[in-house]
Amino acid sequence: MSIRQDKVASLLKKDIGAYFQQNGSVYCPGGMITVTVIRVVPDLSFARVYLSVFGVDDKQKVVDAVKEDAWKIRKEMGRLNKNVLRIVPEFNFYLDDSLDYAEEIDSILKK
């Protein structure tokens, strides 16, 4: 990734994380959503956002609800970063299950 992609990804990770701190209860009542990784394509038009969901049984359902509101999140990022980004990337949200996978491996190794 280029330096520009890293800077945009870092900015978006901070702002989307703050968005979920304020509005996370809409998507995940009683749980928590965190942004783990953002990958931006070289032309900055598209970003893959990986989310970790805690405190809920059906994590994919939470991510699907976030996907439905991707346009709303993009609009909010545009409002926050109107003086920084010329084009706000389109977001596609994915469930980051790497922590669950690591816990599963850890529990297998402890047996």
Contact map, one row per residue, 1 for C-alpha under 8 A:
111011000000000000000000000000000000000001000000000000000000000000000000000000000000000000000000000000000000000
111111000000000000000000000000000000000001000000000000000000000000000000000000000000000000000000000000000000000
111111100000000000000000000000000000000000000000000000000000000000000000000000000000000000000000000000000000000
011111110000000000000000000000000000000000000000000000000000000000000000000000000000000000000000000000000000000
111111111000000000000000000000000000000111010000000000000000000000000000000000000000000000000000000000000000000
111111111100000000000000000000000000000100000000000000000000000000000000000000000000000000000000000000000000000
001111111110000000000000000000000000000000000000000000000000000000000000000000000000000000000000000000000000000
000111111111000000000000000000000000000100010000000000000000000000000000000000000000000000000000000000000000000
000011111111100000000000000000000000011100000000000000000000000000000000000000000000000000000000000000000000000
000001111111110000000000000000000000010000000000000000000000000000000000000000000000000000000000000000000000000
000000111111111000000000000000000000000000000000000000000000000000000000000000000000000000000000000000000000000
000000011111111100000000000000000000010000000000000000000000000000000000000010000000000000000000000000000000000
000000001111111110000000000000000011110000000000000000000000000000000000000000000000000000000000000000000000000
000000000111111111000000000000000000000000000000000000000000000000000000000000000000000000000000000000000000000
000000000011111111100000000000000000000000000000000000000000000000000000000010000000000000000000000000000000000
000000000001111111110000000000000010000000000000000000000000000000000000100010000000000000000000000000000000000
000000000000111111111000000000000110000000000000000000000000000000000000000000000000000000000000000000000000000
000000000000011111111100000000000000000000000000000000000000000000000000000000000000000000000000000000000000000
000000000000001111111111000000000000000000000000000000000000000000000000100000000000000000000000000000000000000
000000000000000111111111000000001100000000000000000000000000000000000000000000000000000000000000000000000000000
000000000000000011111111000000011000000000000000000000000000000000000000000000000000000000000000000000000000000
000000000000000001111111100000000000000000000000000000000000000000000000000000000000000000000000000000000000000
000000000000000000111111111000000000000000000000000000000000000000000000000000000000000000000000000000000000000
000000000000000000111111111110111000000000000000000000000000000000000000000000000000000000000000000000000000000
000000000000000000000111111111110000000000000000000000000000000000000000000000000000000000000000000000000000000
000000000000000000000011111110000000000000000000000000000000000000000000000000000000000000000000000000000000000
000000000000000000000011111110000000000000000000000000000000010011000000000000000000000000000000000000000000000
000000000000000000000001111111111000000000000000000000010000010000000000000000000000000000000000000000000000000
000000000000000000000001111111100000000000000000000000000000000000000000000000000000000000000000000000000000000
000000000000000000000000100111110000000000000000000000110000000000000000000000000000000000000000000000000000000
000000000000000000000001100111111000000000000000000011110000000000000000000000000000000000000000000000000000000
000000000000000000001001100101111100000000000000000011100000000000000000000000000000000000000000000000000000000
000000000000000000011001000100111110000000000000001111000000000000000000000000000000000000000000000000000000000
000000000000000010010000000000011111000000000000001110000000000000000000000000000000000000000000000000000000000
000000000000100110000000000000001111110000000000111100000000000000000000000000000000000000000000000000000000000
000000000000100000000000000000000111110000000000111100000000000000000000000000000000000000000001000000000000000
000000000000100000000000000000000011111000000000111000000000000000000000000000000000000000000000000000000000000
000000001101100000000000000000000011111100000011110000000000000000000000000000000000000000000000000000000000000
000000001000000000000000000000000000111110000011100000000000000000000000000000000000000000000000000000000000000
000011011000000000000000000000000000011111011111000000000000000000000000000000000000000010000000000000000000000
000010000000000000000000000000000000001111111110000000000000000000000000000000000000000000000000000000000000000
110010000000000000000000000000000000000111111000000000000000000000000000000000000000000000000000000000000000000
000000000000000000000000000000000000000011111100000000000000000000000000000000000000000000000000000000000000000
000010010000000000000000000000000000000111111110000000000000000000000000000000000000001110000000000000000000000
000000000000000000000000000000000000000111111110000000000000000000000000000000000000001111000000000000000000000
000000000000000000000000000000000000000110111111000000000000000000000000000000000000000011110000000000000000000
000000000000000000000000000000000000011110011111100000000000000000000000000000000000000011110000000000000000000
000000000000000000000000000000000000011100000111110000000000000000000000000000000000000000111100000000000000000
000000000000000000000000000000000011111000000011111000000000000000000000000000000000000000111100000000000000000
000000000000000000000000000000000011110000000001111100000000000000000000000000000000000000001111000000000000000
000000000000000000000000000000001111100000000000111110000000001000000000000000000000000000001111000000000000000
000000000000000000000000000000001111000000000000011111000000000000000000000000000000000000000011100000000000000
000000000000000000000000000000111100000000000000001111110010010000000000000000000000000000000010000000000000000
000000000000000000000000000000111000000000000000000111110010000000000000000000000000000000000000000000000000000
000000000000000000000000000001110000000000000000000011111000000000000000000000000000000000000000000000000000000
000000000000000000000000000101100000000000000000000011111110000000000000000000000000000000000000000000000000000
000000000000000000000000000000000000000000000000000000111110000000000000000000000000000000000000000000000000000
000000000000000000000000000000000000000000000000000000011111110000000000000000000000000000000000000000000000000
000000000000000000000000000000000000000000000000000011011111111000000000000000000000000000000010000000000000000
000000000000000000000000000000000000000000000000000000000111111100000000000000000000000000000010000000000000000
000000000000000000000000000000000000000000000000000000000111111110000000000000000000000000000000000000000000000
000000000000000000000000001100000000000000000000000010000111111111000000000000000000000000000000000000000000000
000000000000000000000000000000000000000000000000001000000011111111100000000000000000000000001110000000000000000
000000000000000000000000000000000000000000000000000000000001111111110000000000000000000000000000000000000000000
000000000000000000000000001000000000000000000000000000000000111111111000000000000000000000000000000000000000000
000000000000000000000000001000000000000000000000000000000000011111111100000000000000000000001000000000000000000
000000000000000000000000000000000000000000000000000000000000001111111100000000000000000000011000000000000000000
000000000000000000000000000000000000000000000000000000000000000111111110000000000000000000000000000000000000000
000000000000000000000000000000000000000000000000000000000000000011111111100000000000000000000000000000000000000
000000000000000000000000000000000000000000000000000000000000000001111111110000000000000000111000000000000000000
000000000000000000000000000000000000000000000000000000000000000000011111111000000000000001000000000000000000000
000000000000000000000000000000000000000000000000000000000000000000001111111100000000000000000000000000000000000
000000000000000100100000000000000000000000000000000000000000000000001111111110000000000000000000000000000000000
000000000000000000000000000000000000000000000000000000000000000000000111111111000000000111100000000000000000000
000000000000000000000000000000000000000000000000000000000000000000000011111111100000000000000000000000000000000
000000000000000000000000000000000000000000000000000000000000000000000001111111110000000000000000000000000000000
000000000001001100000000000000000000000000000000000000000000000000000000111111111000000100000000000000000000000
000000000000000000000000000000000000000000000000000000000000000000000000011111111100101100000000000000000000000
000000000000000000000000000000000000000000000000000000000000000000000000001111111100000000000000000000000000000
000000000000000000000000000000000000000000000000000000000000000000000000000111111100000000000000000000000000000
000000000000000000000000000000000000000000000000000000000000000000000000000011111111100000000000000000000000000
000000000000000000000000000000000000000000000000000000000000000000000000000001111111110000000000000000000000000
000000000000000000000000000000000000000000000000000000000000000000000000000000001111110000000000000000000000000
000000000000000000000000000000000000000000000000000000000000000000000000000000001111110000000000000000000000000
000000000000000000000000000000000000000000000000000000000000000000000000000001001111111100000000000000000000000
000000000000000000000000000000000000000000000000000000000000000000000000000000000111111100000000000000000000000
000000000000000000000000000000000000000000011000000000000000000000000000000001000000111110000000000000000000000
000000000000000000000000000000000000000000011000000000000000000000000000010011000000111111000000000000000000000
000000000000000000000000000000000000000100011110000000000000000000000000010000000000001111100000000000000000000
000000000000000000000000000000000000000000001110000000000000000000000010010000000000000111110000000000000000000
000000000000000000000000000000000000000000000111100000000000000000000100010000000000000011111000000000000000000
000000000000000000000000000000000000000000000111100000000000000000100100000000000000000001111100000000000000000
000000000000000000000000000000000000000000000001111000000000001001100100000000000000000000111110000000000000000
000000000000000000000000000000000000000000000001111000000000001000000000000000000000000000011111000000000000000
000000000000000000000000000000000000000000000000011110000011001000000000000000000000000000001111100000000000000
000000000000000000000000000000000001000000000000011100000000000000000000000000000000000000000111111000000000000
000000000000000000000000000000000000000000000000000100000000000000000000000000000000000000000011111110000000000
000000000000000000000000000000000000000000000000000000000000000000000000000000000000000000000001111111000000000
000000000000000000000000000000000000000000000000000000000000000000000000000000000000000000000001111111100000000
000000000000000000000000000000000000000000000000000000000000000000000000000000000000000000000000111111110000000
000000000000000000000000000000000000000000000000000000000000000000000000000000000000000000000000111111111000000
000000000000000000000000000000000000000000000000000000000000000000000000000000000000000000000000011111111100000
000000000000000000000000000000000000000000000000000000000000000000000000000000000000000000000000001111111110000
000000000000000000000000000000000000000000000000000000000000000000000000000000000000000000000000000111111111000
000000000000000000000000000000000000000000000000000000000000000000000000000000000000000000000000000011111111100
000000000000000000000000000000000000000000000000000000000000000000000000000000000000000000000000000001111111110
000000000000000000000000000000000000000000000000000000000000000000000000000000000000000000000000000000111111111
000000000000000000000000000000000000000000000000000000000000000000000000000000000000000000000000000000011111111
000000000000000000000000000000000000000000000000000000000000000000000000000000000000000000000000000000001111111
000000000000000000000000000000000000000000000000000000000000000000000000000000000000000000000000000000000111111
000000000000000000000000000000000000000000000000000000000000000000000000000000000000000000000000000000000011111
